[in-house]
């Protein structure tokens, strides 16, 4: 029997093989940790991170009592949308990294859409 970490790696690779970030449509990658939520916009052609946001960001430090819930993910989605639009990025490709599209992942994606990102 395979371990859950190994099975998760297969899911990550399956999703990642279908998604490529370009200069016109960079990739919004989401990581959901036990304590924090992270998001970054990546240009895979060059291999650089264009912008990032997380519950550890300076802008969100005072606003959050709990950093691992749906409300925290919404704030991270708003922040990543704001930072991306400031850099001139409006169209992205969403990379959920093998996570199911529910809970914190969905909240972050909806908030990023509401903030002006198109995906």
LOPAZA-405740 format. One record per atom (N, C-alpha, C, CB): residue number from 1; residue in one letter; chain; atom name; z, x, y. Coordinates in nm, 3 decimals. Glycine has a CB too. Example, Ala and Ser with C-alpha at 12.3 -4.5 7.8 and 13.67 -1.06 7.14 Angstrom:
# LOPAZA-405740
     k   r   c    a        pz        px        py
     1   A   A    N     0.780     1.319    -0.569
     1   A   A   CA     0.780     1.230    -0.450
     1   A   A    C     0.780     1.320    -0.330
     1   A   A   CB     0.905     1.131    -0.447
     2   S   A    N     0.708     1.285    -0.225
     2   S   A   CA     0.714     1.367    -0.106
     2   S   A    C     0.787     1.290     0.003
     2   S   A   CB     0.572     1.408    -0.060
END
This chain:
# LOPAZA-405740
     k   r   c    a        pz        px        py
     1   X   A    N     0.000     0.083    -0.118
     1   X   A   CA     0.000     0.000     0.000
     1   X   A    C     0.000     0.088     0.125
     1   X   A   CB     0.121    -0.095    -0.001
     2   X   A    N    -0.078     0.050     0.224
     2   X   A   CA    -0.089     0.129     0.345
     2   X   A    C     0.023     0.096     0.442
     2   X   A   CB    -0.224     0.106     0.412
     3   X   A    N     0.063     0.195     0.521
     3   X   A   CA     0.167     0.169     0.620
     3   X   A    C     0.109     0.090     0.736
     3   X   A   CB     0.228     0.302     0.670
     4   X   A    N     0.196     0.026     0.811
     4   X   A   CA     0.149    -0.056     0.923
     4   X   A    C     0.087     0.030     1.032
     4   X   A   CB     0.264    -0.139     0.980
     5   X   A    N     0.137     0.151     1.051
     5   X   A   CA     0.080     0.239     1.152
     5   X   A    C    -0.064     0.277     1.116
     5   X   A   CB     0.165     0.366     1.169
     6   X   A    N    -0.089     0.301     0.990
     6   X   A   CA    -0.224     0.336     0.947
     6   X   A    C    -0.318     0.217     0.964
     6   X   A   CB    -0.224     0.384     0.801
     7   X   A    N    -0.271     0.097     0.930
     7   X   A   CA    -0.353    -0.023     0.948
     7   X   A    C    -0.382    -0.047     1.094
     7   X   A   CB    -0.285    -0.144     0.887
     8   X   A    N    -0.283    -0.022     1.181
     8   X   A   CA    -0.304    -0.038     1.324
     8   X   A    C    -0.411     0.059     1.373
     8   X   A   CB    -0.174    -0.017     1.401
     9   X   A    N    -0.411     0.181     1.321
     9   X   A   CA    -0.512     0.280     1.359
     9   X   A    C    -0.652     0.233     1.323
     9   X   A   CB    -0.484     0.412     1.291
    10   X   A    N    -0.667     0.165     1.209
    10   X   A   CA    -0.797     0.110     1.172
    10   X   A    C    -0.841     0.005     1.272
    10   X   A   CB    -0.792     0.051     1.033
    11   X   A    N    -0.748    -0.081     1.315
    11   X   A   CA    -0.782    -0.185     1.413
    11   X   A    C    -0.821    -0.123     1.545
    11   X   A   CB    -0.664    -0.281     1.433
    12   X   A    N    -0.749    -0.020     1.589
    12   X   A   CA    -0.781     0.048     1.714
    12   X   A    C    -0.922     0.104     1.708
    12   X   A   CB    -0.679     0.160     1.744
    13   X   A    N    -0.954     0.171     1.599
    13   X   A   CA    -1.087     0.230     1.585
    13   X   A    C    -1.196     0.124     1.578
    13   X   A   CB    -1.093     0.319     1.462
    14   X   A    N    -1.168     0.013     1.511
    14   X   A   CA    -1.268    -0.093     1.500
    14   X   A    C    -1.301    -0.152     1.637
    14   X   A   CB    -1.217    -0.204     1.406
    15   X   A    N    -1.199    -0.176     1.719
    15   X   A   CA    -1.221    -0.229     1.853
    15   X   A    C    -1.287    -0.123     1.940
    15   X   A   CB    -1.089    -0.276     1.917
    16   X   A    N    -1.239     0.000     1.931
    16   X   A   CA    -1.285     0.109     2.017
    16   X   A    C    -1.431     0.148     1.990
    16   X   A   CB    -1.197     0.231     1.999
    17   X   A    N    -1.479     0.132     1.866
    17   X   A   CA    -1.618     0.165     1.835
    17   X   A    C    -1.715     0.069     1.900
    17   X   A   CB    -1.639     0.165     1.685
    18   X   A    N    -1.671    -0.049     1.935
    18   X   A   CA    -1.758    -0.148     1.998
    18   X   A    C    -1.755    -0.142     2.150
    18   X   A   CB    -1.719    -0.286     1.953
    19   X   A    N    -1.657    -0.075     2.206
    19   X   A   CA    -1.636    -0.076     2.351
    19   X   A    C    -1.656     0.064     2.406
    19   X   A   CB    -1.495    -0.128     2.387
    20   X   A    N    -1.744     0.076     2.505
    20   X   A   CA    -1.764     0.202     2.574
    20   X   A    C    -1.760     0.177     2.724
    20   X   A   CB    -1.898     0.269     2.533
    21   X   A    N    -1.683     0.257     2.795
    21   X   A   CA    -1.677     0.246     2.940
    21   X   A    C    -1.784     0.333     3.003
    21   X   A   CB    -1.538     0.284     2.992
    22   X   A    N    -1.855     0.279     3.099
    22   X   A   CA    -1.958     0.354     3.171
    22   X   A    C    -1.918     0.366     3.317
    22   X   A   CB    -2.097     0.285     3.157
    23   X   A    N    -2.002     0.431     3.394
    23   X   A   CA    -1.972     0.445     3.536
    23   X   A    C    -1.983     0.310     3.606
    23   X   A   CB    -2.067     0.547     3.601
    24   X   A    N    -2.077     0.226     3.563
    24   X   A   CA    -2.093     0.094     3.623
    24   X   A    C    -1.984    -0.002     3.577
    24   X   A   CB    -2.231     0.037     3.589
    25   X   A    N    -1.945     0.006     3.450
    25   X   A   CA    -1.840    -0.080     3.392
    25   X   A    C    -1.739     0.005     3.316
    25   X   A   CB    -1.903    -0.188     3.298
    26   X   A    N    -1.640     0.060     3.386
    26   X   A   CA    -1.540     0.140     3.315
    26   X   A    C    -1.454     0.053     3.224
    26   X   A   CB    -1.451     0.213     3.415
    27   X   A    N    -1.379     0.118     3.137
    27   X   A   CA    -1.298     0.051     3.036
    27   X   A    C    -1.154     0.038     3.085
    27   X   A   CB    -1.303     0.129     2.902
    28   X   A    N    -1.100    -0.083     3.076
    28   X   A   CA    -0.959    -0.108     3.106
    28   X   A    C    -0.883    -0.104     2.974
    28   X   A   CB    -0.938    -0.246     3.179
    29   X   A    N    -0.809     0.003     2.952
    29   X   A   CA    -0.734     0.022     2.828
    29   X   A    C    -0.589    -0.018     2.851
    29   X   A   CB    -0.743     0.168     2.779
    30   X   A    N    -0.533    -0.090     2.755
    30   X   A   CA    -0.396    -0.142     2.766
    30   X   A    C    -0.313    -0.084     2.653
    30   X   A   CB    -0.394    -0.298     2.763
    31   X   A    N    -0.193    -0.039     2.685
    31   X   A   CA    -0.098     0.006     2.585
    31   X   A    C     0.031    -0.074     2.602
    31   X   A   CB    -0.071     0.161     2.596
    32   X   A    N     0.080    -0.127     2.493
    32   X   A   CA     0.200    -0.210     2.494
    32   X   A    C     0.309    -0.137     2.417
    32   X   A   CB     0.173    -0.352     2.434
    33   X   A    N     0.403    -0.079     2.488
    33   X   A   CA     0.514    -0.012     2.424
    33   X   A    C     0.631    -0.106     2.407
    33   X   A   CB     0.556     0.111     2.503
    34   X   A    N     0.737    -0.057     2.348
    34   X   A   CA     0.856    -0.141     2.329
    34   X   A    C     0.927    -0.170     2.460
    34   X   A   CB     0.952    -0.074     2.233
    35   X   A    N     0.925    -0.073     2.553
    35   X   A   CA     0.995    -0.090     2.679
    35   X   A    C     0.904    -0.112     2.798
    35   X   A   CB     1.082     0.028     2.704
    36   X   A    N     0.779    -0.068     2.791
    36   X   A   CA     0.691    -0.072     2.908
    36   X   A    C     0.550    -0.115     2.870
    36   X   A   CB     0.688     0.065     2.975
    37   X   A    N     0.472    -0.152     2.972
    37   X   A   CA     0.332    -0.189     2.957
    37   X   A    C     0.252    -0.094     3.046
    37   X   A   CB     0.306    -0.341     2.994
    38   X   A    N     0.144    -0.039     2.991
    38   X   A   CA     0.061     0.056     3.064
    38   X   A    C    -0.083     0.007     3.066
    38   X   A   CB     0.070     0.197     3.000
    39   X   A    N    -0.155     0.034     3.174
    39   X   A   CA    -0.297     0.001     3.183
    39   X   A    C    -0.366     0.112     3.260
    39   X   A   CB    -0.320    -0.138     3.252
    40   X   A    N    -0.488     0.148     3.215
    40   X   A   CA    -0.565     0.248     3.288
    40   X   A    C    -0.712     0.216     3.280
    40   X   A   CB    -0.537     0.389     3.233
    41   X   A    N    -0.784     0.250     3.385
    41   X   A   CA    -0.928     0.229     3.392
    41   X   A    C    -0.992     0.365     3.369
    41   X   A   CB    -0.972     0.167     3.531
    42   X   A    N    -1.080     0.373     3.267
    42   X   A   CA    -1.134     0.500     3.220
    42   X   A    C    -1.287     0.497     3.224
    42   X   A   CB    -1.085     0.531     3.077
    43   X   A    N    -1.347     0.606     3.271
    43   X   A   CA    -1.491     0.627     3.262
    43   X   A    C    -1.515     0.718     3.142
    43   X   A   CB    -1.550     0.689     3.395
    44   X   A    N    -1.566     0.661     3.032
    44   X   A   CA    -1.584     0.738     2.909
    44   X   A    C    -1.699     0.836     2.917
    44   X   A   CB    -1.605     0.645     2.794
    45   X   A    N    -1.794     0.814     3.006
    45   X   A   CA    -1.906     0.906     3.020
    45   X   A    C    -1.860     1.043     3.066
    45   X   A   CB    -2.008     0.851     3.117
    46   X   A    N    -1.767     1.045     3.159
    46   X   A   CA    -1.713     1.170     3.212
    46   X   A    C    -1.582     1.206     3.143
    46   X   A   CB    -1.691     1.159     3.363
    47   X   A    N    -1.511     1.104     3.093
    47   X   A   CA    -1.386     1.128     3.025
    47   X   A    C    -1.268     1.142     3.119
    47   X   A   CB    -1.396     1.250     2.942
    48   X   A    N    -1.269     1.066     3.230
    48   X   A   CA    -1.158     1.073     3.325
    48   X   A    C    -1.096     0.936     3.347
    48   X   A   CB    -1.207     1.131     3.459
    49   X   A    N    -0.970     0.936     3.384
    49   X   A   CA    -0.900     0.814     3.422
    49   X   A    C    -0.920     0.792     3.570
    49   X   A   CB    -0.749     0.820     3.386
    50   X   A    N    -0.975     0.676     3.606
    50   X   A   CA    -1.004     0.646     3.745
    50   X   A    C    -0.881     0.593     3.818
    50   X   A   CB    -1.117     0.545     3.754
    51   X   A    N    -0.806     0.507     3.754
    51   X   A   CA    -0.682     0.456     3.812
    51   X   A    C    -0.591     0.407     3.700
    51   X   A   CB    -0.711     0.342     3.913
    52   X   A    N    -0.463     0.399     3.729
    52   X   A   CA    -0.368     0.355     3.627
    52   X   A    C    -0.253     0.278     3.692
    52   X   A   CB    -0.314     0.475     3.548
    53   X   A    N    -0.186     0.198     3.610
    53   X   A   CA    -0.069     0.124     3.654
    53   X   A    C     0.020     0.099     3.533
    53   X   A   CB    -0.109    -0.011     3.723
    54   X   A    N     0.147     0.089     3.557
    54   X   A   CA     0.240     0.059     3.449
    54   X   A    C     0.368     0.002     3.508
    54   X   A   CB     0.271     0.186     3.364
    55   X   A    N     0.458    -0.038     3.422
    55   X   A   CA     0.586    -0.088     3.470
    55   X   A    C     0.672     0.026     3.525
    55   X   A   CB     0.660    -0.160     3.357
    56   X   A    N     0.628     0.149     3.507
    56   X   A   CA     0.697     0.265     3.563
    56   X   A    C     0.643     0.304     3.701
    56   X   A   CB     0.686     0.383     3.468
    57   X   A    N     0.539     0.236     3.749
    57   X   A   CA     0.477     0.269     3.877
    57   X   A    C     0.575     0.250     3.992
    57   X   A   CB     0.351     0.183     3.900
    58   X   A    N     0.557     0.328     4.097
    58   X   A   CA     0.643     0.320     4.214
    58   X   A    C     0.644     0.181     4.275
    58   X   A   CB     0.599     0.422     4.318
    59   X   A    N     0.527     0.114     4.275
    59   X   A   CA     0.515    -0.017     4.337
    59   X   A    C     0.595    -0.125     4.266
    59   X   A   CB     0.371    -0.057     4.343
    60   X   A    N     0.622    -0.107     4.136
    60   X   A   CA     0.689    -0.210     4.057
    60   X   A    C     0.834    -0.178     4.023
    60   X   A   CB     0.613    -0.231     3.931
    61   X   A    N     0.880    -0.061     4.056
    61   X   A   CA     1.013    -0.018     4.013
    61   X   A    C     1.124    -0.113     4.059
    61   X   A   CB     1.041     0.121     4.065
    62   X   A    N     1.122    -0.155     4.183
    62   X   A   CA     1.230    -0.240     4.233
    62   X   A    C     1.213    -0.388     4.200
    62   X   A   CB     1.240    -0.225     4.381
    63   X   A    N     1.095    -0.429     4.159
    63   X   A   CA     1.067    -0.570     4.136
    63   X   A    C     1.106    -0.619     3.998
    63   X   A   CB     0.922    -0.596     4.159
    64   X   A    N     1.123    -0.529     3.902
    64   X   A   CA     1.141    -0.570     3.763
    64   X   A    C     1.283    -0.546     3.714
    64   X   A   CB     1.044    -0.496     3.675
    65   X   A    N     1.342    -0.650     3.655
    65   X   A   CA     1.468    -0.632     3.584
    65   X   A    C     1.442    -0.594     3.439
    65   X   A   CB     1.554    -0.761     3.592
    66   X   A    N     1.344    -0.661     3.378
    66   X   A   CA     1.303    -0.634     3.240
    66   X   A    C     1.158    -0.587     3.245
    66   X   A   CB     1.319    -0.760     3.149
    67   X   A    N     1.128    -0.475     3.179
    67   X   A   CA     0.993    -0.418     3.188
    67   X   A    C     0.909    -0.445     3.065
    67   X   A   CB     1.002    -0.271     3.209
    68   X   A    N     0.958    -0.523     2.971
    68   X   A   CA     0.883    -0.542     2.846
    68   X   A    C     0.851    -0.689     2.819
    68   X   A   CB     0.961    -0.484     2.730
    69   X   A    N     0.835    -0.769     2.924
    69   X   A   CA     0.806    -0.910     2.901
    69   X   A    C     0.673    -0.951     2.965
    69   X   A   CB     0.920    -0.996     2.957
    70   X   A    N     0.640    -1.078     2.954
    70   X   A   CA     0.512    -1.129     3.004
    70   X   A    C     0.503    -1.118     3.156
    70   X   A   CB     0.492    -1.275     2.960
    71   X   A    N     0.613    -1.142     3.226
    71   X   A   CA     0.611    -1.133     3.372
    71   X   A    C     0.582    -0.990     3.418
    71   X   A   CB     0.745    -1.179     3.430
    72   X   A    N     0.635    -0.892     3.350
    72   X   A   CA     0.607    -0.753     3.382
    72   X   A    C     0.460    -0.722     3.359
    72   X   A   CB     0.696    -0.659     3.299
    73   X   A    N     0.403    -0.775     3.251
    73   X   A   CA     0.261    -0.753     3.222
    73   X   A    C     0.173    -0.816     3.330
    73   X   A   CB     0.225    -0.810     3.084
    74   X   A    N     0.213    -0.932     3.381
    74   X   A   CA     0.137    -0.996     3.489
    74   X   A    C     0.136    -0.909     3.613
    74   X   A   CB     0.195    -1.133     3.523
    75   X   A    N     0.250    -0.852     3.647
    75   X   A   CA     0.257    -0.765     3.764
    75   X   A    C     0.173    -0.639     3.746
    75   X   A   CB     0.402    -0.726     3.793
    76   X   A    N     0.171    -0.584     3.625
    76   X   A   CA     0.088    -0.467     3.598
    76   X   A    C    -0.060    -0.504     3.610
    76   X   A   CB     0.118    -0.409     3.457
    77   X   A    N    -0.098    -0.623     3.562
    77   X   A   CA    -0.236    -0.670     3.575
    77   X   A    C    -0.277    -0.686     3.720
    77   X   A   CB    -0.254    -0.801     3.502
    78   X   A    N    -0.189    -0.742     3.803
    78   X   A   CA    -0.217    -0.755     3.946
    78   X   A    C    -0.233    -0.618     4.012
    78   X   A   CB    -0.106    -0.834     4.016
    79   X   A    N    -0.145    -0.526     3.975
    79   X   A   CA    -0.148    -0.393     4.035
    79   X   A    C    -0.273    -0.316     3.996
    79   X   A   CB    -0.024    -0.314     3.994
    80   X   A    N    -0.313    -0.323     3.868
    80   X   A   CA    -0.433    -0.250     3.825
    80   X   A    C    -0.557    -0.310     3.890
    80   X   A   CB    -0.447    -0.253     3.671
    81   X   A    N    -0.560    -0.441     3.911
    81   X   A   CA    -0.672    -0.505     3.978
    81   X   A    C    -0.679    -0.459     4.124
    81   X   A   CB    -0.660    -0.658     3.971
    82   X   A    N    -0.565    -0.454     4.190
    82   X   A   CA    -0.561    -0.411     4.330
    82   X   A    C    -0.608    -0.267     4.345
    82   X   A   CB    -0.419    -0.427     4.386
    83   X   A    N    -0.557    -0.179     4.258
    83   X   A   CA    -0.595    -0.038     4.265
    83   X   A    C    -0.743    -0.017     4.232
    83   X   A   CB    -0.508     0.044     4.170
    84   X   A    N    -0.795    -0.094     4.137
    84   X   A   CA    -0.935    -0.080     4.097
    84   X   A    C    -1.028    -0.125     4.210
    84   X   A   CB    -0.964    -0.160     3.970
    85   X   A    N    -0.995    -0.236     4.272
    85   X   A   CA    -1.079    -0.287     4.381
    85   X   A    C    -1.075    -0.193     4.500
    85   X   A   CB    -1.035    -0.428     4.423
    86   X   A    N    -0.961    -0.130     4.526
    86   X   A   CA    -0.953    -0.030     4.633
    86   X   A    C    -1.047     0.087     4.607
    86   X   A   CB    -0.810     0.021     4.648
    87   X   A    N    -1.070     0.121     4.480
    87   X   A   CA    -1.160     0.231     4.444
    87   X   A    C    -1.304     0.184     4.429
    87   X   A   CB    -1.113     0.296     4.315
    88   X   A    N    -1.331     0.055     4.451
    88   X   A   CA    -1.467     0.003     4.443
    88   X   A    C    -1.509    -0.041     4.304
    88   X   A   CB    -1.561     0.106     4.490
    89   X   A    N    -1.415    -0.061     4.215
    89   X   A   CA    -1.445    -0.104     4.078
    89   X   A    C    -1.416    -0.253     4.067
    89   X   A   CB    -1.360    -0.023     3.973
    90   X   A    N    -1.519    -0.332     4.036
    90   X   A   CA    -1.499    -0.476     4.022
    90   X   A    C    -1.534    -0.525     3.883
    90   X   A   CB    -1.583    -0.549     4.125
    91   X   A    N    -1.624    -0.457     3.813
    91   X   A   CA    -1.664    -0.497     3.678
    91   X   A    C    -1.610    -0.395     3.579
    91   X   A   CB    -1.818    -0.510     3.666
    92   X   A    N    -1.543    -0.445     3.475
    92   X   A   CA    -1.485    -0.357     3.374
    92   X   A    C    -1.510    -0.414     3.235
    92   X   A   CB    -1.334    -0.337     3.399
    93   X   A    N    -1.479    -0.334     3.135
    93   X   A   CA    -1.479    -0.376     2.995
    93   X   A    C    -1.334    -0.371     2.949
    93   X   A   CB    -1.574    -0.284     2.905
    94   X   A    N    -1.285    -0.477     2.886
    94   X   A   CA    -1.144    -0.484     2.846
    94   X   A    C    -1.126    -0.428     2.706
    94   X   A   CB    -1.093    -0.629     2.852
    95   X   A    N    -1.037    -0.331     2.693
    95   X   A   CA    -1.005    -0.268     2.564
    95   X   A    C    -0.861    -0.305     2.529
    95   X   A   CB    -1.024    -0.112     2.568
    96   X   A    N    -0.844    -0.394     2.431
    96   X   A   CA    -0.711    -0.439     2.393
    96   X   A    C    -0.645    -0.348     2.290
    96   X   A   CB    -0.718    -0.580     2.339
    97   X   A    N    -0.713    -0.245     2.245
    97   X   A   CA    -0.661    -0.143     2.154
    97   X   A    C    -0.608    -0.197     2.023
    97   X   A   CB    -0.553    -0.067     2.220
    98   X   A    N    -0.665    -0.302     1.969
    98   X   A   CA    -0.622    -0.352     1.840
    98   X   A    C    -0.511    -0.454     1.848
    98   X   A   CB    -0.579    -0.241     1.757
    99   X   A    N    -0.454    -0.474     1.967
    99   X   A   CA    -0.351    -0.576     1.982
    99   X   A    C    -0.415    -0.714     1.980
    99   X   A   CB    -0.270    -0.555     2.112
   100   X   A    N    -0.342    -0.812     1.930
   100   X   A   CA    -0.391    -0.950     1.937
   100   X   A    C    -0.391    -0.995     2.082
   100   X   A   CB    -0.304    -1.044     1.849
   101   X   A    N    -0.485    -1.082     2.115
   101   X   A   CA    -0.500    -1.127     2.253
   101   X   A    C    -0.402    -1.243     2.279
   101   X   A   CB    -0.648    -1.171     2.281
   102   X   A    N    -0.275    -1.213     2.279
   102   X   A   CA    -0.170    -1.311     2.308
   102   X   A    C    -0.059    -1.240     2.385
   102   X   A   CB    -0.115    -1.376     2.177
   103   X   A    N     0.032    -1.316     2.438
   103   X   A   CA     0.151    -1.261     2.501
   103   X   A    C     0.123    -1.170     2.617
   103   X   A   CB     0.230    -1.189     2.402
   104   X   A    N     0.178    -1.047     2.610
   104   X   A   CA     0.167    -0.952     2.721
   104   X   A    C     0.024    -0.909     2.746
   104   X   A   CB     0.253    -0.831     2.694
   105   X   A    N    -0.056    -0.894     2.640
   105   X   A   CA    -0.195    -0.850     2.656
   105   X   A    C    -0.274    -0.957     2.731
   105   X   A   CB    -0.260    -0.821     2.518
   106   X   A    N    -0.258    -1.082     2.691
   106   X   A   CA    -0.329    -1.192     2.757
   106   X   A    C    -0.282    -1.208     2.901
   106   X   A   CB    -0.309    -1.323     2.680
   107   X   A    N    -0.152    -1.196     2.926
   107   X   A   CA    -0.098    -1.209     3.061
   107   X   A    C    -0.154    -1.101     3.152
   107   X   A   CB     0.055    -1.201     3.058
   108   X   A    N    -0.163    -0.978     3.103
   108   X   A   CA    -0.218    -0.869     3.182
   108   X   A    C    -0.365    -0.894     3.212
   108   X   A   CB    -0.200    -0.734     3.110
   109   X   A    N    -0.441    -0.937     3.112
   109   X   A   CA    -0.584    -0.963     3.132
   109   X   A    C    -0.607    -1.077     3.231
   109   X   A   CB    -0.652    -0.995     2.998
   110   X   A    N    -0.531    -1.184     3.218
   110   X   A   CA    -0.546    -1.298     3.309
   110   X   A    C    -0.510    -1.259     3.452
   110   X   A   CB    -0.459    -1.414     3.263
   111   X   A    N    -0.404    -1.180     3.469
   111   X   A   CA    -0.365    -1.136     3.602
   111   X   A    C    -0.471    -1.043     3.663
   111   X   A   CB    -0.230    -1.065     3.597
   112   X   A    N    -0.532    -0.958     3.580
   112   X   A   CA    -0.638    -0.870     3.631
   112   X   A    C    -0.760    -0.951     3.672
   112   X   A   CB    -0.677    -0.764     3.525
   113   X   A    N    -0.793    -1.054     3.594
   113   X   A   CA    -0.902    -1.144     3.634
   113   X   A    C    -0.869    -1.217     3.764
   113   X   A   CB    -0.930    -1.245     3.522
   114   X   A    N    -0.747    -1.264     3.773
   114   X   A   CA    -0.704    -1.334     3.894
   114   X   A    C    -0.702    -1.243     4.016
   114   X   A   CB    -0.567    -1.394     3.872
   115   X   A    N    -0.684    -1.114     3.992
   115   X   A   CA    -0.683    -1.016     4.102
   115   X   A    C    -0.822    -0.976     4.148
   115   X   A   CB    -0.608    -0.893     4.060
   116   X   A    N    -0.927    -1.023     4.079
   116   X   A   CA    -1.062    -0.995     4.124
   116   X   A    C    -1.148    -0.914     4.030
   116   X   A   CB    -1.057    -0.928     4.250
   117   X   A    N    -1.096    -0.869     3.916
   117   X   A   CA    -1.177    -0.793     3.823
   117   X   A    C    -1.261    -0.887     3.738
   117   X   A   CB    -1.090    -0.705     3.734
   118   X   A    N    -1.381    -0.845     3.704
   118   X   A   CA    -1.474    -0.925     3.627
   118   X   A    C    -1.493    -0.861     3.490
   118   X   A   CB    -1.609    -0.941     3.700
   119   X   A    N    -1.456    -0.935     3.385
   119   X   A   CA    -1.479    -0.891     3.248
   119   X   A    C    -1.481    -1.009     3.155
   119   X   A   CB    -1.374    -0.791     3.203
END
